[in-house]
């Protein structure tokens, strides 16, 4: 086609072969979120006091929690690693024995940090601060013993956090006695169990 490019040329512009890809450094141009924050796994809350403790933690400066779409909770501490040079954006102990093996063996080609923290609105997680948590807490119900008996779905919790407490509906749907992830239900009585994929979450 005059003035244009053919399909073969188009493919060569948009893609690379195996060996060209092998020469790439996936960390180039990254803001290094893996060096600027600390993530600590946290048990799935099942009671009033579990949620009260999360609220207590978020009261500290630079602390938030993250809820992944698979139902996994994590504490997020926004503090920079002391081995990281913020001016050069490089690790000061790279290629030395002082570099933690957690970093040495990290696979940058499947970097979850870059996918989740280079953008302010990553699709697979909710970043929850005090305002967001209190918006969610308004819609959680407990029994007389303080066990969670109703909690909004993950999608509704995300909407509550993103809309500063304003849910899409006046009363968000909740699922009794279950902590909800995007792919199914996890019973509160056994929060470490795998989601039951056969369950269907209605009214999201």
Secondary structure, 3 states (H helix, E strand, C coil): CCCCCCHHHHHHHHCCCHHHHHCCCCCCCCCCHHHHCEEEEECCCCEHHHHHHHHHHHCCCCEEEEEECCCCEEEEECCCCCCEECCCCEECCCCCCCCCHHHHCCCHHHCHHHHHHCCCCCCCEEEECHHHHHHHHCCCEECCCCEEEEEECHHHHHHHHHCCCCCCCCCCCEEECEEEECCEEEEHHHCCCCCECCCCCCCC
